[in-house]
Amino acid sequence: MAVYAEPAWVHLARRDPVDPAADDILVFGIGGRVRIWKSVSAAAEFSPRGGAEPLGTSHAAVAIEKQLGGHVFQLNVSTTQATTMGQIARGGAADRDWSLGFNISRKFF
């Protein structure tokens, strides 16, 4: 089992010409991973935003991971297609659509 906390401050996230102070957004990502079987884990994460009015939906994702040798294959569903903290700070679509994703990572020993 693992728990993660990732606070981030994103400057100029929205680039509002009227109110530059509203451009700063605080994102506090939290997540975790739980091993289900010897090589299978479940993971989840949530990144609520603060410091400005809500823009769309907050980032949330759940995933199932399979470790095979040095590779980890992950099938995930997420409320956004964001991949960087700047994109997460700007928010996702307000319609709460979920996206399906697939990741492959490799650990080099």
Buried (B, 14 or more C-beta within 10 A) or exposed (E): EEEEEEEBEBEEBBEEEEEEEBBBBBBBBBBBBEEEEEEEBEBBBBBEBEBBEEBBBBBBBBBBBEBEEEEBEBEBEBBBEBEEBBBBBBBBEEEEEBBEEEEEEEEEE
